[in-house]
Amino acid sequence: MDAALLSFADLWGRNSEYFKRSLHLIKSSTAEPDEAQRIITLNRALDISLEGTESLMDSFAAKLKTPSCALLDFHPYPPCPGGSPACSHGRWHET
């Protein structure tokens, strides 16, 4: 089981170093001498995974922001009346 988990971590670690580190911590938690240490290690694995996911999503969102803002700047329709993002002509606009 340990070898399979580490193999899985190495395989998916190519895409996410955070995920790989979390899986290694999960594996190492099984060797902790007591319940309290095991919980601390598992919480650390969770924190690393969540922080990594947040970092990846922040990076992803930043890459999308510039092109989408440029596209919205050149839309052929005027802004929607009343500030509604859903327009009567079926287009989506930022207000």
C-alpha positions as CSV (number, residue, x, y, z in Angstrom):
1,M,0.0,0.0,0.0
2,D,2.8,2.4,0.9
3,A,4.6,1.8,-2.5
4,A,1.3,2.4,-4.4
5,L,0.7,5.7,-2.6
6,L,4.2,6.9,-3.2
7,S,4.0,5.8,-6.9
8,F,0.7,7.7,-7.2
9,A,2.3,10.8,-5.5
10,D,5.2,10.7,-8.0
11,L,2.9,10.3,-11.0
12,W,0.6,13.2,-10.1
13,G,3.4,15.2,-8.5
14,R,4.5,16.2,-12.0
15,N,1.3,18.3,-12.2
16,S,1.2,19.5,-8.6
17,E,4.1,19.5,-6.2
18,Y,1.7,20.4,-3.4
19,F,-0.4,17.3,-4.0
20,K,2.8,15.2,-4.0
21,R,4.0,16.7,-0.7
22,S,0.5,16.1,0.8
23,L,0.5,12.5,-0.2
24,H,4.0,11.9,1.2
25,L,2.8,13.5,4.5
26,I,-0.3,11.3,4.6
27,K,2.0,8.2,4.1
28,S,4.3,9.4,6.8
29,S,1.4,10.0,9.2
30,T,1.0,6.2,9.4
31,A,4.4,6.0,11.1
32,E,3.6,8.6,13.8
33,P,3.9,7.2,17.3
34,D,0.7,8.6,18.7
35,E,-2.7,9.9,17.6
36,A,-1.9,13.6,18.3
37,Q,1.2,13.6,16.1
38,R,-0.8,11.7,13.4
39,I,-3.5,14.4,13.4
40,I,-0.9,17.2,13.3
41,T,0.7,15.6,10.3
42,L,-2.6,15.0,8.5
43,N,-3.6,18.6,9.2
44,R,-0.3,19.8,7.7
45,A,-1.0,17.7,4.6
46,L,-4.4,19.2,4.3
47,D,-3.0,22.8,4.7
48,I,-0.3,22.2,2.0
49,S,-2.9,20.8,-0.4
50,L,-5.3,23.7,0.2
51,E,-2.6,26.3,-0.1
52,G,-1.3,24.8,-3.3
53,T,-4.7,24.6,-4.8
54,E,-5.4,28.3,-3.9
55,S,-2.0,29.3,-5.4
56,L,-2.8,27.4,-8.6
57,M,-6.2,28.9,-8.9
58,D,-4.9,32.5,-8.3
59,S,-2.4,31.9,-11.0
60,F,-5.0,30.5,-13.4
61,A,-7.4,33.4,-12.6
62,A,-4.6,36.0,-13.3
63,K,-3.9,34.4,-16.7
64,L,-7.6,34.7,-17.6
65,K,-8.1,38.2,-16.4
66,T,-6.1,40.1,-18.9
67,P,-7.5,38.5,-22.1
68,S,-11.1,38.6,-20.9
69,C,-10.8,42.2,-19.9
70,A,-9.4,43.0,-23.3
71,L,-12.3,41.2,-25.0
72,L,-14.9,43.0,-22.8
73,D,-13.3,46.3,-23.7
74,F,-14.1,45.8,-27.4
75,H,-17.6,44.5,-27.2
76,P,-20.0,45.9,-29.9
77,Y,-22.9,46.5,-27.5
78,P,-23.4,49.4,-25.1
79,P,-23.4,48.6,-21.3
80,C,-26.7,47.2,-20.0
81,P,-29.2,49.6,-18.6
82,G,-29.6,49.4,-14.9
83,G,-26.2,47.8,-14.4
84,S,-27.6,44.3,-15.0
85,P,-24.9,41.8,-16.2
86,A,-27.5,39.9,-18.2
87,C,-28.7,42.0,-21.2
88,S,-31.8,41.8,-23.3
89,H,-29.7,41.2,-26.4
90,G,-28.2,38.0,-24.9
91,R,-24.7,39.3,-24.2
92,W,-22.9,39.4,-20.9
93,H,-21.3,42.7,-19.9
94,E,-19.3,43.8,-16.9
95,T,-20.8,46.9,-15.3
